[in-house]
Amino acid sequence: MGTFGKDSATMIKKIAFLFLLLISTYAQNDDSLFWFDFNIIKESPPKFPLVINKVFTGSHIFILDSIKQAKSDINEGFRIQIYESTVASIARAEAKRFQNILGDTVYIDFETPLYKLRIGNFIDRKSAEGTINAISRLGAKDSWIIRSKINLDKE
């Protein structure tokens, strides 16, 4: 009984090895559908509707962006951060409020997890410091100066 168990275990190992060898040999075939003839297909391929969106083709984004880039240079400079919030709707509402109070463009920058409201495009810190004193009297009391990319109009 002991020799029968050894012989069958050896036989199972040989069959498994042969099986794996055959699988790896036939897996090297270039085309997995070598047995299928595409000329015998009776059904035509499905016809999907052709969707052409002529309004937003993708090229308009480049044109609009290039127009904006032609009008301004982006450089390193300073901005004044006037507010921050984790809620986008609150940040947008505060941006509108500060834009009405200050009369200047309010930039909303998202840096996870905060929406940061910033104003100004200052080349040097000294001009930002002069402005921060003026806007603190208008309601942006806890504002501070940060280094940021700024827009400089070419006009």
C-alpha positions in Angstrom: 0.0 0.0 0.0 2.9 2.3 0.7 4.4 1.9 -2.8 1.0 2.4 -4.5 0.7 5.8 -2.7 4.2 6.8 -3.8 3.6 5.8 -7.4 0.3 7.6 -7.6 1.8 10.8 -6.0 4.7 10.7 -8.5 2.2 10.1 -11.4 0.1 13.1 -10.3 3.2 15.3 -10.1 4.2 14.2 -13.7 0.7 14.9 -15.0 0.6 18.3 -13.3 4.1 19.1 -14.7 3.0 18.0 -18.2 -0.2 20.0 -17.9 1.7 23.2 -16.9 4.2 22.6 -19.7 1.4 22.3 -22.3 -0.4 25.4 -21.0 2.7 27.5 -21.1 3.6 26.3 -24.6 0.1 27.1 -26.0 -0.1 30.4 -24.2 2.7 31.7 -26.4 0.4 31.9 -29.4 0.2 35.5 -30.8 -3.5 35.5 -31.4 -5.8 34.1 -28.8 -8.7 34.0 -31.4 -6.7 32.0 -33.9 -9.6 29.5 -34.2 -12.2 32.2 -35.0 -12.9 33.3 -38.6 -14.2 36.9 -38.7 -15.5 36.3 -42.3 -18.3 34.1 -41.0 -20.0 36.7 -38.8 -23.6 37.0 -39.9 -24.5 40.1 -37.8 -23.3 43.5 -38.7 -21.5 45.4 -36.0 -23.8 47.7 -33.9 -24.2 51.3 -35.1 -23.7 53.8 -32.4 -24.8 57.4 -32.8 -22.0 59.7 -33.8 -21.7 62.4 -31.2 -20.1 65.6 -32.4 -20.1 68.5 -30.1 -19.1 71.5 -32.2 -19.5 74.0 -29.4 -16.9 72.5 -27.0 -14.3 70.8 -29.2 -11.4 71.3 -26.8 -9.6 73.8 -29.1 -11.6 76.7 -27.7 -10.0 76.1 -24.3 -6.6 76.7 -25.8 -7.7 79.8 -27.6 -9.3 81.3 -24.5 -6.3 80.4 -22.4 -3.9 81.9 -24.9 -5.9 85.1 -25.0 -5.7 85.4 -21.3 -2.0 84.6 -21.3 -1.3 87.2 -23.9 -2.9 89.8 -21.6 -1.0 88.9 -18.5 2.2 87.6 -17.2 2.3 85.3 -14.2 5.1 86.0 -11.8 6.1 85.5 -8.2 4.9 88.2 -5.9 2.7 88.8 -2.9 -1.0 88.7 -2.1 -3.0 89.5 1.0 -5.0 86.6 2.4 -8.2 87.9 3.9 -10.2 84.8 4.8 -10.2 81.0 4.7 -12.9 78.4 5.0 -13.4 74.6 4.5 -16.8 75.2 2.9 -16.8 76.3 -0.7 -20.2 78.0 -0.6 -19.2 80.1 2.4 -15.9 81.0 0.7 -17.8 82.2 -2.4 -20.2 84.2 -0.4 -17.4 85.9 1.6 -15.6 86.5 -1.7 -18.6 88.4 -3.0 -18.9 90.4 0.2 -15.2 91.3 0.3 -15.3 92.2 -3.4 -18.1 94.7 -2.7 -16.3 96.1 0.3 -12.8 96.3 -1.1 -13.6 96.9 -4.7 -10.7 94.7 -5.8 -10.6 91.2 -7.4 -10.8 88.5 -4.8 -9.0 85.3 -5.8 -10.3 82.0 -4.4 -7.4 79.5 -4.1 -8.1 75.9 -3.0 -5.4 74.3 -1.0 -6.6 71.1 0.7 -8.7 71.4 2.8 -9.1 75.2 2.8 -10.6 77.7 0.4 -8.4 80.8 0.7 -9.5 84.3 -0.3 -6.7 86.5 -1.4 -6.5 89.9 -3.0 -3.9 92.0 -4.8 -1.0 91.4 -7.2 2.0 93.0 -5.4 5.5 92.8 -6.9 7.1 93.6 -3.5 6.2 93.1 0.1 6.4 96.8 0.9 3.5 97.7 -1.3 1.4 94.8 0.1 2.2 96.1 3.7 0.8 99.5 2.7 -2.4 98.0 1.4 -2.9 95.6 4.4 -3.2 98.6 6.7 -5.9 100.2 4.5 -8.0 97.0 4.2 -7.9 96.2 7.9 -9.9 99.4 8.4 -12.5 98.1 5.8 -13.2 94.9 7.6 -10.4 92.4 6.8 -8.8 92.6 10.2 -7.1 89.2 10.4 -5.4 89.4 7.1 -1.7 88.6 6.3 0.7 88.7 3.4 1.6 85.6 1.6 4.0 84.8 -1.3 2.0 83.7 -4.3 1.9 83.7 -8.1 0.5 87.0 -9.3 -1.0 88.4 -12.5 0.7 91.4 -14.1 -1.4 93.0 -16.8 0.6 93.9 -19.9 -1.8 96.7 -20.9 
